[in-house]
Structure formats: structure tokens, C-alpha cells
């Protein structure tokens, strides 16, 4: 499931709002351990969306 979430996030990364929506969905699809992996991956892969990523994960973890 984690690999699927990463694929989706890469495909929607062109749009901030869509990225945030899909990131929220992704956090619900993966377990707690995978959430941490996803957070680190997102921060390194999408550094320009740092504020969005931190906001989404702050409200889920």
C-alpha cells in the first residue's frame, strides 16, 4: 500500500491542493510505521511542499 501511495503522490504533485488531498488519504491507508516512512519520503521528495506535508502529518500522528 505504501508503494501505491507514493505513486499517486508523484502523479498529483503538480497541484498543491490535489497533493494535500491525496496525502491525507494516504495517511489513512497506511499503518503508523508506514506513516513515518511516508512522511520522511515526502519531505525528501517534495521539499517544496514542506508546509503542507508537516500540516497533514501533524493532524494525523
PDBQT receptor file of N, H, CA, C and O in Angstrom, charges set to zero:
ATOM      1  N   UNK A   1       0.830  -1.197   0.000  1.00  0.00    +0.000 N 
ATOM      2  CA  UNK A   1       0.000   0.000   0.000  1.00  0.00    +0.000 C 
ATOM      3  C   UNK A   1       0.874   1.260   0.000  1.00  0.00    +0.000 C 
ATOM      4  O   UNK A   1       0.523   2.266  -0.617  1.00  0.00    +0.000 OA
ATOM      5  N   UNK A   2       1.994   1.196   0.685  1.00  0.00    +0.000 N 
ATOM      6  H   UNK A   2       2.279   0.379   1.186  1.00  0.00    +0.000 HD
ATOM      7  CA  UNK A   2       2.888   2.352   0.745  1.00  0.00    +0.000 C 
ATOM      8  C   UNK A   2       3.402   2.710  -0.654  1.00  0.00    +0.000 C 
ATOM      9  O   UNK A   2       3.454   3.884  -1.021  1.00  0.00    +0.000 OA
ATOM     10  N   UNK A   3       3.772   1.709  -1.414  1.00  0.00    +0.000 N 
ATOM     11  H   UNK A   3       3.730   0.756  -1.117  1.00  0.00    +0.000 HD
ATOM     12  CA  UNK A   3       4.268   1.949  -2.773  1.00  0.00    +0.000 C 
ATOM     13  C   UNK A   3       3.176   2.597  -3.632  1.00  0.00    +0.000 C 
ATOM     14  O   UNK A   3       3.451   3.499  -4.422  1.00  0.00    +0.000 OA
ATOM     15  N   UNK A   4       1.950   2.131  -3.470  1.00  0.00    +0.000 N 
ATOM     16  H   UNK A   4       1.726   1.398  -2.828  1.00  0.00    +0.000 HD
ATOM     17  CA  UNK A   4       0.817   2.699  -4.202  1.00  0.00    +0.000 C 
ATOM     18  C   UNK A   4       0.640   4.180  -3.850  1.00  0.00    +0.000 C 
ATOM     19  O   UNK A   4       0.447   5.011  -4.737  1.00  0.00    +0.000 OA
ATOM     20  N   UNK A   5       0.706   4.502  -2.572  1.00  0.00    +0.000 N 
ATOM     21  H   UNK A   5       0.864   3.826  -1.851  1.00  0.00    +0.000 HD
ATOM     22  CA  UNK A   5       0.554   5.893  -2.116  1.00  0.00    +0.000 C 
ATOM     23  C   UNK A   5       1.644   6.783  -2.697  1.00  0.00    +0.000 C 
ATOM     24  O   UNK A   5       1.375   7.908  -3.119  1.00  0.00    +0.000 OA
ATOM     25  N   UNK A   6       2.864   6.284  -2.719  1.00  0.00    +0.000 N 
ATOM     26  H   UNK A   6       3.083   5.370  -2.377  1.00  0.00    +0.000 HD
ATOM     27  CA  UNK A   6       3.972   7.055  -3.279  1.00  0.00    +0.000 C 
ATOM     28  C   UNK A   6       3.740   7.334  -4.763  1.00  0.00    +0.000 C 
ATOM     29  O   UNK A   6       3.993   8.440  -5.239  1.00  0.00    +0.000 OA
ATOM     30  N   UNK A   7       3.264   6.341  -5.478  1.00  0.00    +0.000 N 
ATOM     31  H   UNK A   7       3.059   5.443  -5.091  1.00  0.00    +0.000 HD
ATOM     32  CA  UNK A   7       2.999   6.502  -6.905  1.00  0.00    +0.000 C 
ATOM     33  C   UNK A   7       1.945   7.577  -7.146  1.00  0.00    +0.000 C 
ATOM     34  O   UNK A   7       2.109   8.437  -8.010  1.00  0.00    +0.000 OA
ATOM     35  N   UNK A   8       0.877   7.520  -6.385  1.00  0.00    +0.000 N 
ATOM     36  H   UNK A   8       0.743   6.821  -5.683  1.00  0.00    +0.000 HD
ATOM     37  CA  UNK A   8      -0.198   8.504  -6.531  1.00  0.00    +0.000 C 
ATOM     38  C   UNK A   8       0.311   9.906  -6.219  1.00  0.00    +0.000 C 
ATOM     39  O   UNK A   8       0.028  10.851  -6.955  1.00  0.00    +0.000 OA
ATOM     40  N   UNK A   9       1.053  10.041  -5.142  1.00  0.00    +0.000 N 
ATOM     41  H   UNK A   9       1.283   9.274  -4.544  1.00  0.00    +0.000 HD
ATOM     42  CA  UNK A   9       1.563  11.356  -4.760  1.00  0.00    +0.000 C 
ATOM     43  C   UNK A   9       2.496  11.934  -5.821  1.00  0.00    +0.000 C 
ATOM     44  O   UNK A   9       2.484  13.140  -6.064  1.00  0.00    +0.000 OA
ATOM     45  N   UNK A  10       3.286  11.102  -6.439  1.00  0.00    +0.000 N 
ATOM     46  H   UNK A  10       3.295  10.122  -6.241  1.00  0.00    +0.000 HD
ATOM     47  CA  UNK A  10       4.156  11.578  -7.515  1.00  0.00    +0.000 C 
ATOM     48  C   UNK A  10       3.338  12.062  -8.704  1.00  0.00    +0.000 C 
ATOM     49  O   UNK A  10       3.705  13.037  -9.360  1.00  0.00    +0.000 OA
ATOM     50  N   UNK A  11       2.240  11.388  -8.980  1.00  0.00    +0.000 N 
ATOM     51  H   UNK A  11       1.942  10.595  -8.447  1.00  0.00    +0.000 HD
ATOM     52  CA  UNK A  11       1.426  11.746 -10.134  1.00  0.00    +0.000 C 
ATOM     53  C   UNK A  11       0.624  13.027  -9.920  1.00  0.00    +0.000 C 
ATOM     54  O   UNK A  11       0.301  13.716 -10.887  1.00  0.00    +0.000 OA
ATOM     55  N   UNK A  12       0.299  13.355  -8.675  1.00  0.00    +0.000 N 
ATOM     56  H   UNK A  12       0.561  12.794  -7.890  1.00  0.00    +0.000 HD
ATOM     57  CA  UNK A  12      -0.512  14.551  -8.411  1.00  0.00    +0.000 C 
ATOM     58  C   UNK A  12       0.321  15.710  -7.874  1.00  0.00    +0.000 C 
ATOM     59  O   UNK A  12      -0.237  16.734  -7.479  1.00  0.00    +0.000 OA
ATOM     60  N   UNK A  13       1.609  15.573  -7.854  1.00  0.00    +0.000 N 
ATOM     61  H   UNK A  13       2.062  14.742  -8.175  1.00  0.00    +0.000 HD
ATOM     62  CA  UNK A  13       2.463  16.596  -7.245  1.00  0.00    +0.000 C 
ATOM     63  C   UNK A  13       2.486  17.915  -8.011  1.00  0.00    +0.000 C 
ATOM     64  O   UNK A  13       3.052  18.896  -7.529  1.00  0.00    +0.000 OA
ATOM     65  N   UNK A  14       1.886  17.952  -9.180  1.00  0.00    +0.000 N 
ATOM     66  H   UNK A  14       1.426  17.155  -9.571  1.00  0.00    +0.000 HD
ATOM     67  CA  UNK A  14       1.828  19.190  -9.953  1.00  0.00    +0.000 C 
ATOM     68  C   UNK A  14       0.845  20.205  -9.370  1.00  0.00    +0.000 C 
ATOM     69  O   UNK A  14       0.908  21.389  -9.701  1.00  0.00    +0.000 OA
ATOM     70  N   UNK A  15      -0.064  19.749  -8.504  1.00  0.00    +0.000 N 
ATOM     71  H   UNK A  15      -0.115  18.788  -8.235  1.00  0.00    +0.000 HD
ATOM     72  CA  UNK A  15      -1.111  20.617  -7.948  1.00  0.00    +0.000 C 
ATOM     73  C   UNK A  15      -1.116  20.518  -6.430  1.00  0.00    +0.000 C 
ATOM     74  O   UNK A  15      -1.294  19.433  -5.877  1.00  0.00    +0.000 OA
ATOM     75  N   UNK A  16      -0.920  21.646  -5.757  1.00  0.00    +0.000 N 
ATOM     76  H   UNK A  16      -0.775  22.527  -6.206  1.00  0.00    +0.000 HD
ATOM     77  CA  UNK A  16      -0.818  21.645  -4.288  1.00  0.00    +0.000 C 
ATOM     78  C   UNK A  16      -2.077  21.113  -3.607  1.00  0.00    +0.000 C 
ATOM     79  O   UNK A  16      -1.991  20.311  -2.676  1.00  0.00    +0.000 OA
ATOM     80  N   UNK A  17      -3.226  21.551  -4.062  1.00  0.00    +0.000 N 
ATOM     81  H   UNK A  17      -3.295  22.202  -4.818  1.00  0.00    +0.000 HD
ATOM     82  CA  UNK A  17      -4.480  21.129  -3.419  1.00  0.00    +0.000 C 
ATOM     83  C   UNK A  17      -4.745  19.636  -3.607  1.00  0.00    +0.000 C 
ATOM     84  O   UNK A  17      -5.168  18.949  -2.678  1.00  0.00    +0.000 OA
ATOM     85  N   UNK A  18      -4.498  19.157  -4.787  1.00  0.00    +0.000 N 
ATOM     86  H   UNK A  18      -4.154  19.715  -5.543  1.00  0.00    +0.000 HD
ATOM     87  CA  UNK A  18      -4.677  17.738  -5.071  1.00  0.00    +0.000 C 
ATOM     88  C   UNK A  18      -3.658  16.903  -4.291  1.00  0.00    +0.000 C 
ATOM     89  O   UNK A  18      -3.980  15.828  -3.786  1.00  0.00    +0.000 OA
ATOM     90  N   UNK A  19      -2.442  17.406  -4.202  1.00  0.00    +0.000 N 
ATOM     91  H   UNK A  19      -2.181  18.280  -4.613  1.00  0.00    +0.000 HD
ATOM     92  CA  UNK A  19      -1.406  16.722  -3.439  1.00  0.00    +0.000 C 
ATOM     93  C   UNK A  19      -1.814  16.596  -1.969  1.00  0.00    +0.000 C 
ATOM     94  O   UNK A  19      -1.672  15.531  -1.368  1.00  0.00    +0.000 OA
ATOM     95  N   UNK A  20      -2.314  17.678  -1.405  1.00  0.00    +0.000 N 
ATOM     96  H   UNK A  20      -2.428  18.543  -1.893  1.00  0.00    +0.000 HD
ATOM     97  CA  UNK A  20      -2.731  17.656   0.006  1.00  0.00    +0.000 C 
ATOM     98  C   UNK A  20      -3.877  16.668   0.215  1.00  0.00    +0.000 C 
ATOM     99  O   UNK A  20      -3.877  15.914   1.188  1.00  0.00    +0.000 OA
ATOM    100  N   UNK A  21      -4.836  16.670  -0.677  1.00  0.00    +0.000 N 
ATOM    101  H   UNK A  21      -4.837  17.282  -1.467  1.00  0.00    +0.000 HD
ATOM    102  CA  UNK A  21      -5.979  15.760  -0.584  1.00  0.00    +0.000 C 
ATOM    103  C   UNK A  21      -5.520  14.302  -0.627  1.00  0.00    +0.000 C 
ATOM    104  O   UNK A  21      -5.963  13.485   0.179  1.00  0.00    +0.000 OA
ATOM    105  N   UNK A  22      -4.635  13.980  -1.566  1.00  0.00    +0.000 N 
ATOM    106  H   UNK A  22      -4.275  14.644  -2.221  1.00  0.00    +0.000 HD
ATOM    107  CA  UNK A  22      -4.149  12.609  -1.705  1.00  0.00    +0.000 C 
ATOM    108  C   UNK A  22      -3.225  12.218  -0.551  1.00  0.00    +0.000 C 
ATOM    109  O   UNK A  22      -3.189  11.052  -0.158  1.00  0.00    +0.000 OA
ATOM    110  N   UNK A  23      -2.490  13.166  -0.014  1.00  0.00    +0.000 N 
ATOM    111  H   UNK A  23      -2.519  14.113  -0.333  1.00  0.00    +0.000 HD
ATOM    112  CA  UNK A  23      -1.632  12.875   1.135  1.00  0.00    +0.000 C 
ATOM    113  C   UNK A  23      -2.488  12.526   2.356  1.00  0.00    +0.000 C 
ATOM    114  O   UNK A  23      -2.158  11.609   3.108  1.00  0.00    +0.000 OA
ATOM    115  N   UNK A  24      -3.572  13.250   2.547  1.00  0.00    +0.000 N 
ATOM    116  H   UNK A  24      -3.840  13.995   1.936  1.00  0.00    +0.000 HD
ATOM    117  CA  UNK A  24      -4.490  12.937   3.650  1.00  0.00    +0.000 C 
ATOM    118  C   UNK A  24      -5.046  11.523   3.496  1.00  0.00    +0.000 C 
ATOM    119  O   UNK A  24      -5.104  10.763   4.462  1.00  0.00    +0.000 OA
ATOM    120  N   UNK A  25      -5.450  11.179   2.284  1.00  0.00    +0.000 N 
ATOM    121  H   UNK A  25      -5.403  11.797   1.499  1.00  0.00    +0.000 HD
ATOM    122  CA  UNK A  25      -5.956   9.826   2.027  1.00  0.00    +0.000 C 
ATOM    123  C   UNK A  25      -4.880   8.786   2.322  1.00  0.00    +0.000 C 
ATOM    124  O   UNK A  25      -5.148   7.753   2.935  1.00  0.00    +0.000 OA
ATOM    125  N   UNK A  26      -3.677   9.072   1.883  1.00  0.00    +0.000 N 
ATOM    126  H   UNK A  26      -3.459   9.911   1.385  1.00  0.00    +0.000 HD
ATOM    127  CA  UNK A  26      -2.568   8.133   2.059  1.00  0.00    +0.000 C 
ATOM    128  C   UNK A  26      -2.287   7.860   3.530  1.00  0.00    +0.000 C 
ATOM    129  O   UNK A  26      -1.982   6.728   3.906  1.00  0.00    +0.000 OA
ATOM    130  N   UNK A  27      -2.388   8.878   4.352  1.00  0.00    +0.000 N 
ATOM    131  H   UNK A  27      -2.636   9.797   4.047  1.00  0.00    +0.000 HD
ATOM    132  CA  UNK A  27      -2.118   8.675   5.783  1.00  0.00    +0.000 C 
ATOM    133  C   UNK A  27      -3.163   7.767   6.423  1.00  0.00    +0.000 C 
ATOM    134  O   UNK A  27      -2.885   7.104   7.423  1.00  0.00    +0.000 OA
ATOM    135  N   UNK A  28      -4.350   7.736   5.854  1.00  0.00    +0.000 N 
ATOM    136  H   UNK A  28      -4.576   8.274   5.042  1.00  0.00    +0.000 HD
ATOM    137  CA  UNK A  28      -5.390   6.843   6.381  1.00  0.00    +0.000 C 
ATOM    138  C   UNK A  28      -5.217   5.414   5.882  1.00  0.00    +0.000 C 
ATOM    139  O   UNK A  28      -5.676   4.470   6.524  1.00  0.00    +0.000 OA
ATOM    140  N   UNK A  29      -4.559   5.254   4.744  1.00  0.00    +0.000 N 
ATOM    141  H   UNK A  29      -4.185   6.021   4.222  1.00  0.00    +0.000 HD
ATOM    142  CA  UNK A  29      -4.405   3.923   4.141  1.00  0.00    +0.000 C 
ATOM    143  C   UNK A  29      -3.249   3.114   4.729  1.00  0.00    +0.000 C 
ATOM    144  O   UNK A  29      -3.265   1.884   4.686  1.00  0.00    +0.000 OA
ATOM    145  N   UNK A  30      -2.266   3.790   5.268  1.00  0.00    +0.000 N 
ATOM    146  H   UNK A  30      -2.253   4.789   5.303  1.00  0.00    +0.000 HD
ATOM    147  CA  UNK A  30      -1.081   3.086   5.765  1.00  0.00    +0.000 C 
ATOM    148  C   UNK A  30      -1.100   3.025   7.296  1.00  0.00    +0.000 C 
ATOM    149  O   UNK A  30      -1.775   3.820   7.949  1.00  0.00    +0.000 OA
ATOM    150  N   UNK A  31      -0.357   2.079   7.854  1.00  0.00    +0.000 N 
ATOM    151  H   UNK A  31       0.191   1.432   7.324  1.00  0.00    +0.000 HD
ATOM    152  CA  UNK A  31      -0.300   1.958   9.312  1.00  0.00    +0.000 C 
ATOM    153  C   UNK A  31       0.665   3.000   9.902  1.00  0.00    +0.000 C 
ATOM    154  O   UNK A  31       1.290   3.758   9.160  1.00  0.00    +0.000 OA
ATOM    155  N   UNK A  32       0.781   3.032  11.210  1.00  0.00    +0.000 N 
ATOM    156  H   UNK A  32       0.274   2.415  11.812  1.00  0.00    +0.000 HD
ATOM    157  CA  UNK A  32       1.582   4.060  11.892  1.00  0.00    +0.000 C 
ATOM    158  C   UNK A  32       3.056   4.019  11.490  1.00  0.00    +0.000 C 
ATOM    159  O   UNK A  32       3.674   5.062  11.277  1.00  0.00    +0.000 OA
ATOM    160  N   UNK A  33       3.611   2.826  11.390  1.00  0.00    +0.000 N 
ATOM    161  H   UNK A  33       3.110   1.979  11.564  1.00  0.00    +0.000 HD
ATOM    162  CA  UNK A  33       5.020   2.707  10.999  1.00  0.00    +0.000 C 
ATOM    163  C   UNK A  33       5.228   3.228   9.583  1.00  0.00    +0.000 C 
ATOM    164  O   UNK A  33       6.185   3.952   9.311  1.00  0.00    +0.000 OA
ATOM    165  N   UNK A  34       4.329   2.854   8.695  1.00  0.00    +0.000 N 
ATOM    166  H   UNK A  34       3.552   2.266   8.917  1.00  0.00    +0.000 HD
ATOM    167  CA  UNK A  34       4.417   3.316   7.312  1.00  0.00    +0.000 C 
ATOM    168  C   UNK A  34       4.173   4.814   7.201  1.00  0.00    +0.000 C 
ATOM    169  O   UNK A  34       4.682   5.456   6.283  1.00  0.00    +0.000 OA
ATOM    170  N   UNK A  35       3.402   5.375   8.122  1.00  0.00    +0.000 N 
ATOM    171  H   UNK A  35       2.988   4.854   8.868  1.00  0.00    +0.000 HD
ATOM    172  CA  UNK A  35       3.187   6.826   8.118  1.00  0.00    +0.000 C 
ATOM    173  C   UNK A  35       4.496   7.576   8.314  1.00  0.00    +0.000 C 
ATOM    174  O   UNK A  35       4.744   8.592   7.664  1.00  0.00    +0.000 OA
ATOM    175  N   UNK A  36       5.328   7.070   9.210  1.00  0.00    +0.000 N 
ATOM    176  H   UNK A  36       5.126   6.245   9.738  1.00  0.00    +0.000 HD
ATOM    177  CA  UNK A  36       6.612   7.723   9.446  1.00  0.00    +0.000 C 
ATOM    178  C   UNK A  36       7.502   7.610   8.209  1.00  0.00    +0.000 C 
ATOM    179  O   UNK A  36       8.177   8.570   7.836  1.00  0.00    +0.000 OA
ATOM    180  N   UNK A  37       7.501   6.453   7.583  1.00  0.00    +0.000 N 
ATOM    181  H   UNK A  37       6.952   5.674   7.886  1.00  0.00    +0.000 HD
ATOM    182  CA  UNK A  37       8.279   6.255   6.352  1.00  0.00    +0.000 C 
ATOM    183  C   UNK A  37       7.756   7.192   5.261  1.00  0.00    +0.000 C 
ATOM    184  O   UNK A  37       8.538   7.814   4.542  1.00  0.00    +0.000 OA
ATOM    185  N   UNK A  38       6.447   7.287   5.146  1.00  0.00    +0.000 N 
ATOM    186  H   UNK A  38       5.812   6.782   5.731  1.00  0.00    +0.000 HD
ATOM    187  CA  UNK A  38       5.832   8.154   4.144  1.00  0.00    +0.000 C 
ATOM    188  C   UNK A  38       6.169   9.620   4.403  1.00  0.00    +0.000 C 
ATOM    189  O   UNK A  38       6.452  10.371   3.470  1.00  0.00    +0.000 OA
ATOM    190  N   UNK A  39       6.138  10.017   5.648  1.00  0.00    +0.000 N 
ATOM    191  H   UNK A  39       5.909   9.407   6.407  1.00  0.00    +0.000 HD
ATOM    192  CA  UNK A  39       6.456  11.406   5.999  1.00  0.00    +0.000 C 
ATOM    193  C   UNK A  39       7.888  11.750   5.596  1.00  0.00    +0.000 C 
ATOM    194  O   UNK A  39       8.127  12.787   4.978  1.00  0.00    +0.000 OA
ATOM    195  N   UNK A  40       8.823  10.896   5.939  1.00  0.00    +0.000 N 
ATOM    196  H   UNK A  40       8.628  10.054   6.441  1.00  0.00    +0.000 HD
ATOM    197  CA  UNK A  40      10.226  11.144   5.597  1.00  0.00    +0.000 C 
ATOM    198  C   UNK A  40      10.410  11.172   4.079  1.00  0.00    +0.000 C 
ATOM    199  O   UNK A  40      11.109  12.033   3.545  1.00  0.00    +0.000 OA
ATOM    200  N   UNK A  41       9.783  10.233   3.402  1.00  0.00    +0.000 N 
ATOM    201  H   UNK A  41       9.215   9.534   3.836  1.00  0.00    +0.000 HD
ATOM    202  CA  UNK A  41       9.880  10.182   1.943  1.00  0.00    +0.000 C 
ATOM    203  C   UNK A  41       9.304  11.450   1.325  1.00  0.00    +0.000 C 
ATOM    204  O   UNK A  41       9.901  12.024   0.414  1.00  0.00    +0.000 OA
ATOM    205  N   UNK A  42       8.156  11.886   1.811  1.00  0.00    +0.000 N 
ATOM    206  H   UNK A  42       7.671  11.420   2.551  1.00  0.00    +0.000 HD
ATOM    207  CA  UNK A  42       7.519  13.096   1.268  1.00  0.00    +0.000 C 
ATOM    208  C   UNK A  42       8.400  14.329   1.484  1.00  0.00    +0.000 C 
ATOM    209  O   UNK A  42       8.564  15.152   0.583  1.00  0.00    +0.000 OA
ATOM    210  N   UNK A  43       8.957  14.444   2.677  1.00  0.00    +0.000 N 
ATOM    211  H   UNK A  43       8.823  13.775   3.409  1.00  0.00    +0.000 HD
ATOM    212  CA  UNK A  43       9.793  15.610   2.968  1.00  0.00    +0.000 C 
ATOM    213  C   UNK A  43      11.047  15.644   2.105  1.00  0.00    +0.000 C 
ATOM    214  O   UNK A  43      11.507  16.721   1.725  1.00  0.00    +0.000 OA
ATOM    215  N   UNK A  44      11.596  14.500   1.796  1.00  0.00    +0.000 N 
ATOM    216  H   UNK A  44      11.223  13.625   2.105  1.00  0.00    +0.000 HD
ATOM    217  CA  UNK A  44      12.793  14.491   0.952  1.00  0.00    +0.000 C 
ATOM    218  C   UNK A  44      12.458  14.612  -0.534  1.00  0.00    +0.000 C 
ATOM    219  O   UNK A  44      13.228  15.189  -1.301  1.00  0.00    +0.000 OA
ATOM    220  N   UNK A  45      11.322  14.072  -0.934  1.00  0.00    +0.000 N 
ATOM    221  H   UNK A  45      10.697  13.603  -0.310  1.00  0.00    +0.000 HD
ATOM    222  CA  UNK A  45      10.951  14.081  -2.350  1.00  0.00    +0.000 C 
ATOM    223  C   UNK A  45      10.261  15.377  -2.764  1.00  0.00    +0.000 C 
ATOM    224  O   UNK A  45      10.471  15.879  -3.868  1.00  0.00    +0.000 OA
ATOM    225  N   UNK A  46       9.440  15.907  -1.871  1.00  0.00    +0.000 N 
ATOM    226  H   UNK A  46       9.270  15.500  -0.974  1.00  0.00    +0.000 HD
ATOM    227  CA  UNK A  46       8.650  17.111  -2.194  1.00  0.00    +0.000 C 
ATOM    228  C   UNK A  46       8.978  18.231  -1.218  1.00  0.00    +0.000 C 
ATOM    229  O   UNK A  46       8.095  18.715  -0.509  1.00  0.00    +0.000 OA
ATOM    230  N   UNK A  47      10.211  18.638  -1.175  1.00  0.00    +0.000 N 
ATOM    231  H   UNK A  47      10.929  18.246  -1.751  1.00  0.00    +0.000 HD
ATOM    232  CA  UNK A  47      10.656  19.669  -0.226  1.00  0.00    +0.000 C 
ATOM    233  C   UNK A  47       9.904  20.979  -0.411  1.00  0.00    +0.000 C 
ATOM    234  O   UNK A  47       9.737  21.736   0.545  1.00  0.00    +0.000 OA
ATOM    235  N   UNK A  48       9.449  21.255  -1.625  1.00  0.00    +0.000 N 
ATOM    236  H   UNK A  48       9.585  20.641  -2.402  1.00  0.00    +0.000 HD
ATOM    237  CA  UNK A  48       8.708  22.493  -1.879  1.00  0.00    +0.000 C 
ATOM    238  C   UNK A  48       7.311  22.485  -1.246  1.00  0.00    +0.000 C 
ATOM    239  O   UNK A  48       6.680  23.537  -1.139  1.00  0.00    +0.000 OA
ATOM    240  N   UNK A  49       6.824  21.316  -0.826  1.00  0.00    +0.000 N 
ATOM    241  H   UNK A  49       7.337  20.462  -0.912  1.00  0.00    +0.000 HD
ATOM    242  CA  UNK A  49       5.524  21.206  -0.163  1.00  0.00    +0.000 C 
ATOM    243  C   UNK A  49       5.679  20.954   1.343  1.00  0.00    +0.000 C 
ATOM    244  O   UNK A  49       4.783  20.398   1.977  1.00  0.00    +0.000 OA
ATOM    245  N   UNK A  50       6.786  21.354   1.894  1.00  0.00    +0.000 N 
ATOM    246  H   UNK A  50       7.514  21.805   1.379  1.00  0.00    +0.000 HD
ATOM    247  CA  UNK A  50       7.103  21.061   3.299  1.00  0.00    +0.000 C 
ATOM    248  C   UNK A  50       5.975  21.491   4.246  1.00  0.00    +0.000 C 
ATOM    249  O   UNK A  50       5.595  20.732   5.137  1.00  0.00    +0.000 OA
ATOM    250  N   UNK A  51       5.450  22.680   4.061  1.00  0.00    +0.000 N 
ATOM    251  H   UNK A  51       5.759  23.297   3.337  1.00  0.00    +0.000 HD
ATOM    252  CA  UNK A  51       4.386  23.182   4.936  1.00  0.00    +0.000 C 
ATOM    253  C   UNK A  51       3.144  22.290   4.890  1.00  0.00    +0.000 C 
ATOM    254  O   UNK A  51       2.552  21.985   5.925  1.00  0.00    +0.000 OA
ATOM    255  N   UNK A  52       2.762  21.882   3.702  1.00  0.00    +0.000 N 
ATOM    256  H   UNK A  52       3.242  22.130   2.861  1.00  0.00    +0.000 HD
ATOM    257  CA  UNK A  52       1.594  21.015   3.532  1.00  0.00    +0.000 C 
ATOM    258  C   UNK A  52       1.838  19.666   4.206  1.00  0.00    +0.000 C 
ATOM    259  O   UNK A  52       0.986  19.160   4.936  1.00  0.00    +0.000 OA
ATOM    260  N   UNK A  53       2.998  19.100   3.954  1.00  0.00    +0.000 N 
ATOM    261  H   UNK A  53       3.691  19.511   3.360  1.00  0.00    +0.000 HD
ATOM    262  CA  UNK A  53       3.328  17.782   4.499  1.00  0.00    +0.000 C 
ATOM    263  C   UNK A  53       3.320  17.807   6.021  1.00  0.00    +0.000 C 
ATOM    264  O   UNK A  53       2.718  16.941   6.656  1.00  0.00    +0.000 OA
ATOM    265  N   UNK A  54       3.980  18.788   6.601  1.00  0.00    +0.000 N 
ATOM    266  H   UNK A  54       4.469  19.492   6.085  1.00  0.00    +0.000 HD
ATOM    267  CA  UNK A  54       4.024  18.884   8.063  1.00  0.00    +0.000 C 
ATOM    268  C   UNK A  54       2.629  19.108   8.648  1.00  0.00    +0.000 C 
ATOM    269  O   UNK A  54       2.297  18.555   9.697  1.00  0.00    +0.000 OA
ATOM    270  N   UNK A  55       1.828  19.906   7.980  1.00  0.00    +0.000 N 
ATOM    271  H   UNK A  55       2.098  20.355   7.128  1.00  0.00    +0.000 HD
ATOM    272  CA  UNK A  55       0.466  20.170   8.449  1.00  0.00    +0.000 C 
ATOM    273  C   UNK A  55      -0.375  18.877   8.443  1.00  0.00    +0.000 C 
ATOM    274  O   UNK A  55      -1.063  18.580   9.419  1.00  0.00    +0.000 OA
ATOM    275  N   UNK A  56      -0.317  18.133   7.369  1.00  0.00    +0.000 N 
ATOM    276  H   UNK A  56       0.242  18.374   6.575  1.00  0.00    +0.000 HD
ATOM    277  CA  UNK A  56      -1.096  16.902   7.248  1.00  0.00    +0.000 C 
ATOM    278  C   UNK A  56      -0.664  15.895   8.311  1.00  0.00    +0.000 C 
ATOM    279  O   UNK A  56      -1.505  15.298   8.983  1.00  0.00    +0.000 OA
ATOM    280  N   UNK A  57       0.639  15.708   8.463  1.00  0.00    +0.000 N 
ATOM    281  H   UNK A  57       1.323  16.193   7.918  1.00  0.00    +0.000 HD
ATOM    282  CA  UNK A  57       1.116  14.707   9.420  1.00  0.00    +0.000 C 
ATOM    283  C   UNK A  57       0.940  15.149  10.867  1.00  0.00    +0.000 C 
ATOM    284  O   UNK A  57       0.794  14.310  11.756  1.00  0.00    +0.000 OA
ATOM    285  N   UNK A  58       0.953  16.449  11.111  1.00  0.00    +0.000 N 
ATOM    286  H   UNK A  58       1.072  17.130  10.389  1.00  0.00    +0.000 HD
ATOM    287  CA  UNK A  58       0.720  16.948  12.466  1.00  0.00    +0.000 C 
ATOM    288  C   UNK A  58      -0.686  16.614  12.927  1.00  0.00    +0.000 C 
ATOM    289  O   UNK A  58      -0.912  16.361  14.111  1.00  0.00    +0.000 OA
ATOM    290  N   UNK A  59      -1.626  16.613  12.004  1.00  0.00    +0.000 N 
ATOM    291  H   UNK A  59      -1.443  16.819  11.043  1.00  0.00    +0.000 HD
ATOM    292  CA  UNK A  59      -3.015  16.339  12.327  1.00  0.00    +0.000 C 
ATOM    293  C   UNK A  59      -3.371  14.855  12.313  1.00  0.00    +0.000 C 
ATOM    294  O   UNK A  59      -4.486  14.490  12.686  1.00  0.00    +0.000 OA
ATOM    295  N   UNK A  60      -2.445  13.992  11.892  1.00  0.00    +0.000 N 
ATOM    296  H   UNK A  60      -1.539  14.288  11.590  1.00  0.00    +0.000 HD
ATOM    297  CA  UNK A  60      -2.764  12.565  11.824  1.00  0.00    +0.000 C 
ATOM    298  C   UNK A  60      -2.002  11.730  12.830  1.00  0.00    +0.000 C 
ATOM    299  O   UNK A  60      -2.522  10.721  13.305  1.00  0.00    +0.000 OA
ATOM    300  N   UNK A  61      -0.788  12.119  13.169  1.00  0.00    +0.000 N 
ATOM    301  H   UNK A  61      -0.365  12.939  12.784  1.00  0.00    +0.000 HD
ATOM    302  CA  UNK A  61       0.036  11.281  14.051  1.00  0.00    +0.000 C 
ATOM    303  C   UNK A  61      -0.142  11.644  15.501  1.00  0.00    +0.000 C 
ATOM    304  O   UNK A  61       0.480  11.035  16.370  1.00  0.00    +0.000 OA
TER     305      UNK A  61
